[in-house]
Amino acid sequence: MLTGHLTSLPGTEAAHQLVVCVRNKCTPEEALNVLRELPNPLRDGDAASTHAAPYNPLKIDVFVQTLLNLGSKSISHSFAAISKFHYVFKILAESEEAQICVLRNVWELWQRHPQMVCVLVDKMLKTQIVECSAVATWLFSKEMAPYFTHSCLWEVLHLTIDKMNKHVSKLSKELQEAREALARADSSSSDSEDESGSKKKKDQDKPTEEAVERMEERLEMGHTDQKRLFLIVFQRFIMILSEHLVRADTDARDPLTHWYTSTIGRLTQVFLLHHEQVQKYSSTLETLLFTQDLDPHILDVFHQFLALTA
């Protein structure tokens, strides 16, 4: 029950107030007001400190735990709560660290029902409460290490990468269509036999060059975000695998454990499932991450991928 869960938290009173507030059909602004006075554990003892904390984890803990507890009857209840208080999520979780804090709370509440974690993270990605990079960073974080081999976490990783890939693909398609429409309009504008009414219609449908430029900028940003996501994912794989191999070497143990085999398998799976997108960044990955000084066990996976896509 919610009350028992939150009695140890400094925000207990605010949590109780929020429960009453949400049950009384409060607005997002009223919900934020309940959280307003909560102290920020990240801020130094000096309340007058000029350095603003990047986010308030206590506000996020109280808000996410309370709201998702109240919406825990079903998926549709949870979705309705997220939709209604979307504005509050956006205010509280502007930065990547704050979004990771939201994800921690989702996991804390639902880890015994991993499918619900997948569904909620997917919803939060679609509604842009959390960014793909925040999800990837959270999945590879130290606190998630004990659950690292759980299949639900891999499901979350792949749906996150898929979400990014679909976003970039959509931007690319929109730009291509706009360029084609612009080219068609330009070629037909030189046709003097065109009826004036038909010409006007075509001019209205024609995208402006400024609009096409904006689309190009959006696609460029999309590619930058996609590349960053793959860099985060592969860098974290390399870090955890390298740590494991060094520890095994130091302790004179066989490195080929179940965990290692599973993790190498997952790394290979990311390359194979998303090969079209990863291939675009293979030279960047080779320059920044899969360098010659890397352990051959890890480097082999990358070289096999390059051989397959050559």
C-alpha positions in Angstrom: 0.0 0.0 0.0 1.2 3.5 -0.8 1.2 4.9 2.7 3.4 2.1 4.1 5.8 2.5 1.2 6.3 6.2 1.7 6.4 6.6 5.5 10.2 6.4 5.5 10.5 9.2 2.9 10.9 12.9 3.8 8.0 13.6 1.4 5.4 11.5 3.2 3.1 14.4 4.0 3.3 15.7 0.4 2.6 12.2 -0.9 -0.6 12.0 1.3 -1.7 15.4 0.1 -1.0 14.4 -3.5 -3.2 11.3 -3.1 -6.1 13.4 -1.9 -5.5 16.0 -4.6 -5.4 13.5 -7.5 -8.4 11.6 -6.2 -10.3 14.9 -6.1 -9.5 15.4 -9.9 -6.9 18.1 -9.4 -5.3 19.9 -12.3 -1.6 19.4 -13.2 -0.8 22.9 -11.8 -2.5 22.0 -8.4 -0.4 18.8 -8.3 2.8 20.8 -8.9 1.7 23.2 -6.1 1.6 20.3 -3.6 5.2 19.4 -4.5 6.4 23.0 -4.5 7.7 23.2 -0.9 9.6 19.8 -0.9 13.3 20.3 -0.1 15.9 19.4 -2.7 18.4 16.7 -1.4 20.8 17.8 -4.2 21.1 21.3 -3.0 23.7 22.3 -0.4 22.5 23.1 3.1 22.6 26.8 2.3 19.1 27.5 1.1 20.2 30.8 -0.4 22.8 29.1 -2.6 23.0 30.7 -6.0 23.7 27.3 -7.7 20.4 25.9 -8.7 20.2 22.1 -8.5 19.6 20.5 -11.9 16.4 18.7 -10.7 14.7 17.7 -7.5 14.8 13.9 -7.0 12.4 14.0 -4.0 9.7 15.8 -6.0 10.1 13.1 -8.7 10.1 10.2 -6.2 6.9 11.5 -4.5 5.1 12.4 -7.7 5.9 9.3 -9.8 5.4 6.8 -6.9 2.1 8.4 -5.9 0.7 8.8 -9.4 1.7 5.3 -10.7 0.5 3.7 -7.4 -2.9 5.4 -7.9 -2.9 4.3 -11.6 -1.7 0.7 -10.9 -5.1 -1.0 -11.3 -4.6 -1.5 -15.0 -2.5 -0.3 -18.0 -5.3 2.0 -19.0 -5.4 3.6 -15.6 -1.7 4.1 -15.7 -1.9 5.6 -19.3 -4.7 7.9 -18.2 -2.7 9.2 -15.2 0.4 9.8 -17.4 -1.6 11.6 -20.1 -3.4 13.8 -17.5 -0.3 14.8 -15.7 2.1 14.9 -18.7 2.8 18.5 -18.0 4.1 17.7 -14.5 6.4 15.0 -15.9 7.8 17.5 -18.4 8.4 20.2 -15.7 10.0 17.8 -13.3 12.1 15.8 -15.7 13.7 18.3 -18.1 17.2 16.9 -17.8 18.5 13.5 -18.6 19.4 12.9 -14.9 15.8 13.8 -13.9 14.5 11.4 -16.6 16.7 8.6 -15.2 15.2 9.4 -11.8 11.7 8.9 -13.3 12.8 5.5 -14.8 14.2 4.4 -11.4 10.9 5.0 -9.8 9.0 3.1 -12.5 11.4 0.1 -11.9 11.1 0.4 -8.1 7.3 0.2 -8.4 6.9 -2.4 -11.1 10.1 -4.6 -11.1 8.0 -7.7 -10.1 5.9 -7.1 -13.2 8.5 -6.6 -15.9 6.0 -6.4 -18.7 4.5 -3.4 -17.1 7.9 -1.7 -17.0 8.2 -2.3 -20.8 4.7 -0.9 -21.4 5.3 2.2 -19.3 8.7 3.0 -20.6 7.4 2.7 -24.2 4.5 5.1 -23.3 7.0 7.6 -21.7 9.2 7.4 -24.9 6.2 8.0 -27.2 4.9 10.9 -25.1 8.5 12.3 -24.9 8.6 12.3 -21.1 11.9 10.4 -21.3 14.5 10.5 -24.1 16.0 7.4 -25.7 19.5 8.3 -24.4 18.2 8.5 -20.8 16.6 5.0 -21.1 19.9 3.6 -22.4 22.0 5.2 -19.7 19.6 4.0 -17.0 19.6 0.4 -18.3 23.4 0.2 -18.0 23.6 2.0 -14.7 25.2 0.4 -11.6 21.9 0.0 -9.8 20.4 -2.0 -12.7 23.5 -4.3 -12.8 21.8 -7.1 -10.6 19.0 -7.3 -13.2 21.2 -7.0 -16.2 20.4 -10.4 -17.7 16.6 -10.0 -17.3 15.0 -10.3 -20.7 12.6 -7.4 -20.0 15.5 -5.0 -19.9 16.7 -6.2 -23.3 13.1 -5.7 -24.6 13.2 -2.1 -23.3 16.6 -1.6 -24.9 15.4 -2.8 -28.3 12.1 -0.9 -28.2 14.2 2.3 -27.3 16.5 1.8 -30.3 13.5 1.0 -32.5 11.8 4.2 -31.4 14.9 6.2 -32.4 15.2 4.4 -35.7 11.6 5.0 -36.6 11.9 8.7 -35.7 14.9 9.1 -38.0 13.2 7.1 -40.8 10.1 9.3 -40.6 12.1 12.5 -40.8 14.1 11.1 -43.7 10.9 10.1 -45.6 9.2 13.5 -44.9 12.3 15.3 -46.3 12.4 13.2 -49.4 8.8 13.8 -50.1 9.1 17.5 -49.6 12.2 17.6 -52.0 10.2 15.7 -54.6 7.2 18.0 -54.3 9.5 21.0 -54.6 11.2 19.6 -57.7 7.8 18.8 -59.3 6.4 22.2 -58.6 9.5 23.9 -60.0 9.4 21.9 -63.2 5.7 22.5 -63.8 5.9 26.2 -63.1 7.8 26.6 -66.3 4.9 25.0 -68.2 3.1 28.0 -69.8 0.1 25.9 -70.8 -0.8 25.3 -67.2 -4.2 26.6 -66.3 -4.1 29.5 -63.7 -6.4 27.7 -61.2 -4.4 24.5 -61.4 -1.1 26.4 -61.1 -2.4 28.2 -58.0 -3.3 24.9 -56.4 0.2 23.5 -57.2 1.8 26.6 -55.7 -0.2 26.2 -52.5 0.9 22.5 -52.2 4.5 23.3 -52.9 6.7 23.4 -49.8 8.9 26.4 -49.3 12.6 26.1 -49.5 12.7 27.4 -45.9 10.5 24.5 -44.9 12.7 22.0 -46.6 15.8 23.5 -44.9 14.1 23.1 -41.5 13.4 19.5 -42.4 17.0 19.0 -43.3 18.0 20.5 -39.9 15.6 18.2 -38.1 17.0 15.2 -39.9 20.5 16.2 -39.1 19.5 16.5 -35.4 17.8 13.1 -35.6 21.0 11.5 -37.0 23.1 13.2 -34.2 20.7 11.8 -31.5 20.7 8.3 -33.2 24.5 8.3 -33.3 24.7 9.4 -29.7 22.3 6.6 -28.6 24.4 3.9 -30.3 27.6 5.4 -28.8 26.0 5.2 -25.3 24.9 1.6 -25.8 28.2 0.3 -27.3 30.3 2.3 -24.8 28.4 0.8 -21.9 28.7 -2.7 -23.3 32.5 -2.2 -23.7 32.8 -0.9 -20.2 31.0 -3.7 -18.4 32.6 -6.4 -20.5 36.1 -4.9 -20.1 35.6 -4.7 -16.3 34.5 -8.3 -16.2 37.5 -9.5 -18.2 40.0 -7.5 -16.1 38.4 -8.8 -12.8 38.6 -12.4 -14.1 42.3 -11.9 -15.1 43.1 -10.4 -11.7 41.4 -13.2 -9.8 42.8 -15.8 -12.2 39.3 -17.0 -13.0 37.8 -18.3 -16.3 36.1 -15.2 -17.9 33.7 -17.3 -19.9 30.8 -17.3 -17.3 27.1 -17.5 -18.0 26.9 -13.7 -17.5 29.7 -13.0 -20.0 28.3 -15.4 -22.7 24.8 -13.8 -22.3 26.2 -10.2 -22.5 28.4 -10.9 -25.5 25.3 -12.5 -27.1 23.3 -9.4 -26.4 26.0 -7.1 -27.9 26.0 -9.3 -31.0 22.2 -9.1 -31.1 22.2 -5.2 -31.1 24.6 -5.3 -34.1 22.4 -7.8 -36.0 19.0 -6.4 -35.2 19.9 -2.8 -36.0 22.6 -3.5 -38.6 21.2 -1.0 -41.2 21.4 1.9 -38.7 24.6 0.8 -37.0 26.4 0.5 -40.4 26.0 4.2 -41.0 28.1 4.9 -37.9 30.6 2.1 -38.2 33.6 4.4 -38.9 32.7 6.5 -35.9 32.4 3.4 -33.7 35.7 2.1 -35.0 37.5 5.5 -34.3 36.0 6.1 -30.8 35.1 2.8 -29.3 36.2 -0.4 -31.1 39.8 0.6 -31.1 42.8 -1.9 -31.5 43.7 -1.7 -27.8 40.3 -3.3 -26.9 40.2 -6.9 -25.6 40.1 -9.2 -28.6 37.0 -11.0 -27.3 35.0 -7.7 -27.6 36.7 -6.5 -30.8 35.9 -9.8 -32.5 32.2 -9.0 -32.3 32.6 -5.7 -34.1 34.9 -7.2 -36.7 32.4 -10.0 -37.4 29.7 -7.3 -37.8 31.9 -5.4 -40.3 32.6 -8.6 -42.2 28.8 -9.4 -42.5 28.0 -5.9 -43.7 31.0 -5.5 -46.1 
